[in-house]
């Protein structure tokens, strides 16, 4: 199994509208932003894409924006295998990644 290390920039790289082009052109990225909207219980992507405010500097907005954009970029470059039969190890890794992502968004949702 090939292992990949990914390094993403942190806070300070956020900008209103980030990810909008990916959202509009890439179904994988759109799915990530849509999942974040669903988990947060409001249209975070619409807020990110259509608002121009200093609110992007608030940690609870910044962290979600950066994490969702990072996950979208990662998922584009590392698509899940299309095989309907996945090894138990692959299924466990997918479940861990999703659980982390969901827990992260839930924690941020609780902050706001």
Secondary structure as GFF3:
##gff-version 3
##sequence-region A 1 112
A	DSSP	alpha_helix	20	25	.	.	.	ID=ss1
A	DSSP	alpha_helix	27	40	.	.	.	ID=ss2
A	DSSP	alpha_helix	44	50	.	.	.	ID=ss3
A	DSSP	three_ten_helix	54	57	.	.	.	ID=ss4
A	DSSP	alpha_helix	59	77	.	.	.	ID=ss5
A	DSSP	alpha_helix	88	111	.	.	.	ID=ss6
###
